[in-house]
Amino acid sequence: MTVTLAIGTVTPPVALNLYVAANLADISMERISRAAFPFVLALIAALLVITYIPPLSLYLPRLFGLR
């Protein structure tokens, strides 16, 4: 759920993090969106791995005996 929310905060139309970063850096929304695109792709790839390969994301909870 956290990864999905992170993707939502950097993708339009919401893109709250991008609006804040654009204002702080004093650059256009288009420029910062283009710069953030590779990171969005990485987040989507991580979300797919977490979703479709559960043993990777459940390794630590199982290691500590949490189910």
C-alpha positions, 0 to 999 in steps of 0.5 A: 500500500505504501508503494502505491501511495508513493506512486500516486503522490508523484503522478498527475493529476494529484502529484502533490510532491511534484507541485511542492518540489516545483515550487521549491526549485522554482521550475516548471511542472513539465520539467520536474515531471520529466525528471521524475519519470525514471523514478516512477518507472522504478516504483512501478517495477518495485510494486510489480515485484512486491505484488507478484513475488510475495516471498520477497516482501514477506521474508523479514516478517517470517524471519521474526516469526510474524505472520 
